[in-house]
Each structure stands twice: as structure tokens, then as C-alpha cells.
Amino acid sequence: MKDLPVSPLAPDCFPDLPDVAGVEASCSRIGLYRHVRDELLVVRLAEGTAVAGALTRSQTRSADVAWCAAGLKEGRARMLVAHAGNSNAFTGAAGEAKNAATVAEAVRLTGCRQHEVFLSATGVIGVPLPPRTVADRLETAVAALGPPDWEAMARTIGTTDTFPKGAGARLDLDGTPVAIVGIAKGSGMIAPDMATMLVYLFTDAAISPGLLQSLVSQHVDTTFNAITVDSDTSTSDTLLVFATGAAGHALIEDAADPRAQAFSQALHGVMQDLALQVVRDGEGATRLVTITVEGAASDLSARRIALAIANSPLVKTAIAGADANWGRVVMAVGKSGEPVDTSALSIRFGGVWTARDGGAVPYDEAPIQAHMNGQEIDILVRVGAGGGQARVWTCDLTHGYISINGDYRS
């Protein structure tokens, strides 16, 4: 891949993120890219670290995702080994051999148990790697472990990303300072079927694996499962949340605990921030689009309608051209197959109604055109079939998407 210009929707700078007790990391090179860059991330976690997560539902998921699925059942983690440049997906026995060698070496170097090692990979699909590609680099990587450089970590796991993605939060739990930090990669092959990219969150909160998993599962539907760039679900999508417990407060085990509620709110905020950064870095994106559907037969129905709009190439290309083509939204609502009262169907762009109660309405072009020329587009759709509602985020579809993906393996 050639170097890509930074997305016009990128944040001004990488955020200032807090330290997380119980986390060490290193970034180094394997050599999977033609140009010089780090693509191996190794993280060591304090003993007793709880882990929770969500994984792609793809039927062609990578060997790394399958490994993580087994590890999540145990709920404990000591190591994360992730690399870019090769997804280790659709690689059969070779992919499993690569993972077996990596895990064995991680266990040898750290003394942890096999199920406490978590693996991730991202990049080209269907290209087997020699079994010790990662294992032979681990000793050097482990020797280099130190305080996390969050920005370097985010850059290391990127592929077609044009900017590193990070977010964090600080909170107080009964007088104990607690931190949450997350990094993510994601730009294309993004569709909500969990988790739509690689995402790692770290916290020094002390929280039981069961409660942590409950919170992650709850929040993923309104964050990473509510974004789409191109409707394609990756073979490697992985969200992992690690809680080291090193902050020093008493363990949180009950969802009714006020501390659990405060932690839950902060966790959701970090997940939401990262999810929107992924959309802002959608391949070729020039506009962030928020789509809200109200009045659906159910929340699930509203979600399906919203995603039909968000995934429509015709809607997305119209937005790329700054065209408030509400007729294309009508089309997308209809193709969703969900219940709609057409006599009540109403559509609004940036606060200006373009259709109400089943028909077009006169509107002033000036404010709506000003809105469409901006970088953040809001679309509201009311379908008159009930009380269900949902919100999803997407981006426009430009020629840049074609250029990036046409050149992906070059």
C-alpha cells in the first residue's frame, strides 16, 4: 500500500491518555511489509487480569479469532500478541501451526498458561505464514516491554488506517483513581457483526470477568455494532477488554454496585469514541453520517432500517456529492423489508424536513445545502410503525474507496 492522505475527518491530534497500572507493551518489526514499520504489538498484563470481548461472527473467521473465543471462556489474560500485515485467515493448518508456536513461546517467556495468551492478526487473507514468523520475534519483544506508548501501539496495528485511534477516561471509584484506555484499527471491511475491526481496551479497575463481559456485550450493540463503512464484515474482527485490577480498590462483582454503574458509563464513552473514529477513517471518507430512525415497529426493526440506509451505495454516493437526495433514502427504507407506514414516512436532513407524512414538502435549499457541504451529516427518518428507534453511523462513498481497495495487495 502507498501512504494514504490523512482522513479529513481525523482528530487534530492523538489524545493525551492516562497510564494504566498493570500494563506493559512493546512495538517491533516482523518484516511483513515492504516498507519499514512496526507491525508486532506485545502486551503483558498483571497476574489475575480479567478479560472480556466480542468477536466476528464471520463463518470464515481467522485462526486467531478462534483462539480468542476459547480463551474468553476462561476469563483471564496475561499476554496479548497482535500483528498487522497478514490476517492469518483462511490459512488452515498453517494458521493453527503459527498460533501454536506463538503461544508456546509466550508461555515459555512469561510462565503464563496457554489460555491466558490472546492473539490477533490483520491484513491480507489466505496467505499462510511460516510457523515461527511471530514466535522467533517474541523474545526480543518481551525484553523490550515497558510503559505503554499508546500512539505507537495504535499505529502498529493499523493497515489502511490514515491516523492512529485512541481514547481514554479517568474516573474515581470510592476514592481510588481508575483509568480506561483504548486503541483501535479499522478503516475498511467495516460492518456491524462484532467487532468490525481490532480494538483493545485496558483498565486498572478490579472487576470480575463475568460482570466485565456483561458490560462489554451490553455496550457493543450501541457502539461497534452500530457503525458501517462498506457493509463487509472482516474475518478478523476482535474486541478485547482487559481489567488488571492494579488500581487497588475492592473487586466489583455486582452490576447494582454504584461503582459498576460509574465504570460502565466510562467504558461506554471510550468504546463510543473509538467506534466513531473508525467511521471517520472510513476508506476514502469525507463525511461522517449519523442516521436516526424513529417510529419503527421495534428497536430491532429501526436498526435494520437504519443499516439499510447506511449501507446503500446510492445514499452514500449522494452524500459524497453533497446531495440531499431523500428519494434514495425512501428507496433504502423500502428495501429493508421492515414495516413502514408510507403515509407517515418523514425524512429530515440536518434539521430541515424534505418529506413529511408520506410526501414531499417545500423547503429552503440554502440551509440544507450548507449542511450537506459540511463534514458531519445528520439524517432523521420517521416510519410511523410503532415506538422503536435506533441510531447508526456511516460515512460517504467516494472514489477514494475504490482506489484504496484496488491497490490493497500491491
N, C-alpha and C positions, 0 to 999 in steps of 0.2 A: 504494500500500500504506500502510495505517496503521502507526504504530510498533508493533512487536511486543514483548511482555514478554520479558526475557532468559530463556533456557532454564534450568530448574532444575539442569541438568547442566553448566552453564558453569563454567569455572575461576574461581577467586576474582578473578584479575586477569590482565592481559596479561603475558606473561613478559618478563623483562629479557634482551634479545637482544644479542649482540655486534655490533660493527662488522664489515663485510665489505669488505676493500680492493678497489678497482676497481669499486665500485657507487655510482652517483648516482641520485637519484629525485626526482620531484615529483608532487604530487596537486593536481588542479584541477577546475573545473566545466565541463561541456559544456552542461548545461541539459536533460538527458533526463528529469529527474524534476520533478514539480510543486513539491516542496519543495526548499529549498536544501541541497545536499550535494555533495561532491566525487564524481565518477564517472569521472574520467580519470586513469590511472596511466601515467607515462612513466618508464622506467628506461634510463639509459645505462651501458654496460659497457665495461670496459677493452679496448683493442685486443688481439685474439688470444683472446678469451673462447671457451671450448668450450661447446657446448650439446648436451643430450640430452633426450629426452622420451618421452611416451606420450600418445596421442590417442584420442578416442572412436572406436568402430567403427560408430557410427550411420550408416545409409545416407542420412540427411538432415542430415549434419553442416554446420556453418556455413562460410561463405567464409573465415573466419579460421582455422579448423582446417585447411582445405585448404591455405591459405598456409603454415601452420606445418609441415605434412607435407613440403612441398617444401624448406623451409629446413633442416629437421633432417637432410636428406640431405647438406648441405654441412658441418654440424657446427660452425659458427662463428656468433657473435652479437655485435651491438653495441648493439641497441636492443630494448626491449620496450614496446609501446603497447597498453594494455588499457583497456577501459571497461565499465561496468555500465549498465543501463537499456535495452539493446537487444542481442539476441544476434547480429544480422546473419546469422541462419539462415533459409533458405527465402526469400531475397531476390533470387535470380537475378543478372541483370546489374547491378542497382543495388548489390548487396552487393560485387560484384567492383570496381565503379567506386569505391565508398567506400574499399576497401582500396588500390586503385591510387593514389588521391590521397593517402592517408595515408602510404604507403611512399615515394612520390616526395618528399613534403615532409620526411620523416625523413631521406632521403638528402641532400636539399639542405641541411638544417640541420646535419648531422653529418659528411657526407662518407663515410659508410659505404656498403657495397654493398647492393643490394636484398635479397639472401638473408640478410643479417645483421640484418634487421628482423623481429621476431616480433610477431604480432597476436593479441589475444584480445578476445572480447566476450561478455557475458552479460546476460540479461534476456528480454524478450518475443520471441517467434518470429514471423517473417513480416511484419515492419513495416520496409519499406525506409527508409533514411536518405538525406538529400541527400549527394552525394558528398564534399563538403568539411566535413562535420559535425565530424570529428576533425582533419583537416588544418589547418583555419583556427585551431585552438587550440594547435597544436604549437609554434609559435614562442615563445609566452608560456610554455608548459610547459617547454620546453628551457631557456629563460632562467632559470627558477626551480630548475633541478636543483641538488641539494646532498646532504649526508649523508642516508641513508635514515631516515625515520621509519616504522619497521616497523608500528606500530599504525595509523597513518594510512593506510598503504598497504593493510593488510588491510581496513580499513573502506571504503576507496574501491572495492574490487572486490566488495563484498557486495551481495546483493539481499534475500532474505528472511532472511539471517543475523541472529541476535539478539546475537551477540558476535563480535569480531574474532579470527581464528585465527592464531596464530604459534607457532613452535617453533624451537629452535636448539641448537647443540652447539659446544663448543670442544675441540680436540684438538691434540696435539703430533706433528708429523711430523719426526723426526730433528732436534729442537731448534727447529723453526720453528712458531710458533703459527698455527693454521688455524681458521677459523670456518665454520660452516654455519648459515644462517638460512632458514626457510621461512615463507611465508604461504599461506593458503588461503581460498576461499569455497566454501560448499556447505551446503545445508540441506534442499532438496527436489530432485526429479528425480535421485535418487542410486541407482544400481545398478551393480554391478561389470562394466564393459565398457570400462574405462580412459578417462578417469581419474576419472569421477564427480564432477567439479567443475572449478574453476580452482585450480591450485596452482603456485606459483613458488618454487623454491629457489635460493639464491645461496651460493656458496662462493668463497673466495680460494685454494683449492687449485689446484695446477698438475697437471692430469690430461688425458690425451688424449681427444678426442671419442669414439673407439671404445670405450675402457675405461669412460668415463662412461656411455655408452649401455648397455653390457653390465650395469653395476651397476643402473641405473635399471630396465631390463627385468626383472632378477632380483628386485628388491625390490618392484616394483609389485604382483606377484601376491599377496603376503602382507600388503599394506597397503591401498592404494586399491582394488585389485580384490577385497578381502575384506570390503568394507563394503556395506551396502544400507540405505536408508531406506524406499523405496517401490517398488522394482523397475523404476523408469523411468530409462532411460539418456538423458542430455542430448545435445542436438545440438552442444554447445559444450565438452565435457569436454577439458581440456588440462592436462597436467603438463609443466613445463619446468624443467630444472636447468641453471644457468649456473655455470661454473667460470672465474673471471677469471684465475687463475694469479698474482695480485698478491701472494700471501704470500711468494714469493721462493725457495721450495725447488725442487729439481730435478724435472723433469717425471716424473710417474708414468704408465707406459705398460703395465706387465705386471701382470696380475691376481695373480701369485705374489709380487709385491713386498710385503713386510710392511706398507709404508705404504699400499698399496692395500687391504689387509685391514682396517687400522685405520680408514681413511676409509670403507670400505664399511659397517662396523658403525655408525659415527656417522651416516652418511647414512640407513641403515635406521631408526635410532632417531628421527630427525627426521620421516621420512615416516610412521612408525607413529603418532607423537604427533599429527600433523596429521590423519591419517585418522580417528582416534578422536574428535578434536574435531569433525569433520564429523558423525559419528553423534550425538555429544552435542548437536548443534544441529539434529538432525532436526526437521522442521516438526511442532510440537505434541508433541515427545518429552518424556516424564517419566522414562523408564528406559533405561539402556544395557544391551544384552543381548549376552552372549558365548555363542556356540553352538559346541561342540566335538563333532565326530563321530569316532569311533574304530571300528576293526574293519571298515572298508569294503573292497570289492574292490580299490580303488586309491585313491591320493590324490585323483585327479580325481573318482572316484565319491563319496568322502567330501565333497568340496567341493560337488558337486551336491545331495547330501542336505542339507548344512548350509544351502545357499541356499534350498532348498525350504522348510525350517523358517523361516528368517529372513524370507522374503518372504510367508509365509502370513498373510493378514489375520486369520484366526481365531486363530492363535497370538499374533499381535501385539496383538489386542484383548483376549485373555485376560490377557496380561501387563499391559496398561493397567489392567485390573481387579484386579490382584494375585492372579490365579487360576492356580495351578499345574495347568492342565488338560492333563495329559500325554496324554490321548486325542487332543487336537488335534495334538500332536507326532507321535503314531503315524500319524495321517492324512497329515501332511506328508511323513514318511519314505516312506510308501507311494506318494504321488503323484509322487515324484521319478523313479520308473521304474528306480531303481538296484537291484542285487542286495541282498537282505536275508534273513537267516536269522531268521524270525519267532520261532523257538523260543529264540533267543539275544538278541532285542531287549531292551535295557535303557535306562531313562531316569532321569536324576538332576537334581533342581533344587537348586542351592546346597548340594551335599554330601549331600542326602537322596534315597535311591532311592525312586521312586514306582512303577517297574515293573522287574522283573528276570527275565531268562531267559524272555521271552515271556509274562509275565503280571503282574498287579497284585500288590503286596506291601503288607502293613500298614505304616504309617508314622505318626510323631507329627506332627500338623498344626502344632503350635506353632512349631518351628524353621523349617519350610518357609514358614509364613505370615509369619514375621518377615523371612525372606529376600525374599519376594515384595513386601513392603511397602517394601523399600529401593529405592535408585536404581540399583543395579547387579545384574543378574540373570545367573546362570550356569546354562547347560543343557548337560548331557553326554549324548550318545546313543551307545550301542554297538550295532552292527548285525550283528556276527558273521559277516561275509562275507569277511574277509581282514585284511590289516595296514594298509590305507590310513587316513589321518587328515587332518583339516583343521579350521581354526578360522575363523569369520567373526563379524562384529559387526553388530548392527542396533539398532533402538530400538522402543519400543512404538508403537501406532497409536491416537491419541486423536482426539476431535472437533476439537481444535486444527488438525490437518492439513487437515480439510475447510474450516474457517473461513479458514485462510490461503490455500488454493488457490482457494476460491470467490471470494476478494476480490483475486486476484493482479493483474488488469488494471484494477481500479477506481481 
